[in-house]
Amino acid sequence: MELPLLASALLIFALRITDVSIGTLRITFLVRGRRGVAGLLSFFESLIWLTAAAQVLTTLDSPLKFVAYAGGYATGTMLGVSVERWLAVGDVLMRVVTPVDAPSSEHVLRQAGFGVTVVNGQGMRGDVRILFVVLARRKTQAALKIVNEINPGAYITFEPTSPVRATFASPTQLRK
């Protein structure tokens, strides 16, 4: 029994949202080295995609199904990115560059539990202090707030990390 056209289009739309969102998360986990999770997600992604494709390919005379398929793909892409940001999987490197005589946020960052490495350097306008902080992505806003309160003129960048070896001891571990 075939579903009515509108119900079929809505099903295709929902299935595509789901499989594309899962695909976005799968890639995120794969890039972050979580192969097991990525493999599990790929199973469900392909199963859902196959179901959606079968709905479209059973009758190729329905422009509404084509639009539902493409619309679900686009919506799934946006939703997948939103979910990935919300999950904030992995770590990032925050780099803070300030003139050497500007207020430094290193002590406050450390008090907040962040590991901070400080390096002195030479910038275009003179001596600079460079702070390196590796932190969980979900904590980027807290670290950014600290730096902006102390030195709103600091140059700040974030980049994803792919740790090979995690040997950093947290402040709690160092006190033991």
C-alpha positions in Angstrom: 0.0 0.0 0.0 1.4 3.3 -1.0 1.1 6.4 1.2 -0.9 9.4 0.0 1.4 11.8 -1.9 1.5 14.5 0.9 2.2 11.9 3.6 4.9 10.3 1.5 6.5 13.7 0.9 6.5 14.6 4.6 8.0 11.2 5.4 10.8 11.7 2.8 11.4 15.2 4.2 11.6 13.9 7.8 13.9 11.0 6.8 16.3 13.2 5.0 16.5 15.7 7.9 17.3 12.8 10.1 19.9 11.0 7.9 21.7 14.2 6.9 21.9 15.4 10.5 23.3 12.0 11.6 25.8 12.3 8.7 27.0 15.6 10.0 27.5 14.2 13.5 29.2 11.1 12.0 31.8 13.2 10.3 32.4 15.2 13.4 33.0 12.1 15.5 35.2 10.6 12.8 37.3 13.8 12.6 37.6 13.7 16.4 38.9 10.1 16.3 35.7 8.5 17.7 35.5 5.7 15.1 33.2 3.5 17.0 30.5 6.2 17.4 31.1 7.2 13.8 30.6 3.6 12.6 27.4 3.2 14.6 26.0 6.5 13.3 26.9 5.5 9.7 24.8 2.4 10.0 21.7 4.4 10.9 22.4 7.1 8.4 22.6 4.7 5.5 19.5 2.8 6.7 17.4 5.9 6.9 18.8 7.2 3.6 17.9 4.0 1.9 14.3 4.2 3.2 14.0 7.8 2.0 15.5 7.0 -1.4 13.2 4.1 -1.9 10.2 6.4 -1.2 11.3 8.7 -4.0 12.5 6.1 -6.5 9.3 4.0 -6.4 7.5 6.6 -8.5 9.6 9.1 -10.4 6.7 11.2 -11.5 6.2 13.3 -8.3 7.9 16.7 -8.2 6.6 17.1 -4.6 8.7 14.1 -3.5 11.8 15.5 -5.2 11.3 18.9 -3.4 10.7 17.1 -0.1 14.0 15.1 -0.7 16.0 18.2 -1.5 14.4 20.3 1.3 15.0 17.6 3.8 18.7 17.5 2.8 19.0 21.3 3.2 17.2 21.3 6.5 19.1 18.3 7.8 22.4 20.1 7.0 21.4 23.2 9.0 20.0 21.0 11.9 23.1 18.8 11.9 25.4 21.8 12.2 23.3 23.2 15.0 23.3 19.9 16.9 27.0 19.6 16.5 27.6 23.0 17.9 25.3 22.2 20.8 27.1 19.0 21.6 30.5 20.8 21.2 32.5 17.6 20.9 36.3 17.7 21.4 38.8 20.3 22.3 40.1 23.6 20.8 43.2 25.6 21.2 42.6 29.2 22.2 45.4 31.6 21.4 45.5 35.0 23.0 47.9 37.6 21.8 48.4 40.9 23.8 51.1 43.5 24.1 53.5 42.4 26.9 52.5 45.5 29.0 48.7 44.9 28.6 46.8 43.2 31.4 47.1 39.4 31.3 44.3 37.0 31.9 46.6 34.0 32.5 46.1 34.0 36.3 42.3 34.3 36.2 42.2 31.6 33.5 44.2 29.3 35.7 42.0 30.1 38.8 39.0 29.1 36.6 40.7 25.7 36.0 42.2 26.3 32.5 45.7 25.2 31.7 47.6 28.1 30.3 51.0 28.2 28.6 52.6 31.6 28.1 55.2 32.4 25.5 56.8 35.8 24.9 57.1 36.9 21.3 57.8 39.7 18.9 54.8 41.3 17.1 54.5 44.0 14.5 54.3 46.7 17.1 56.7 45.3 19.7 56.8 42.6 22.4 53.8 40.4 22.9 52.6 37.8 25.3 50.9 34.7 23.7 48.7 32.5 25.9 47.9 29.0 24.7 44.9 27.3 26.3 43.6 23.8 25.3 40.0 23.5 26.5 36.8 21.6 25.8 34.8 23.3 23.1 31.8 23.6 25.5 34.0 25.9 27.7 35.1 28.3 25.0 32.5 31.0 26.0 33.6 30.9 29.6 37.3 31.3 28.7 36.5 34.0 26.1 34.4 36.0 28.7 37.4 36.0 31.2 39.8 37.2 28.5 37.4 39.9 27.2 36.8 41.2 30.8 40.5 41.6 31.5 41.8 42.6 28.1 39.0 43.5 25.6 41.6 44.4 23.0 43.3 41.0 22.9 43.7 39.2 19.6 42.0 35.8 20.1 41.8 32.8 17.8 40.4 29.3 18.2 41.3 26.2 16.3 40.4 22.5 16.6 42.9 20.1 18.0 43.6 16.5 17.4 45.5 15.3 20.4 47.9 12.5 19.9 48.9 12.2 23.5 47.1 13.8 26.4 49.6 14.3 29.2 48.3 17.6 30.7 47.7 17.3 34.4 44.8 19.5 35.6 45.3 21.8 38.6 43.5 19.3 40.8 45.8 16.5 39.7 48.9 18.7 40.3 47.8 19.4 44.0 47.6 15.6 44.8 
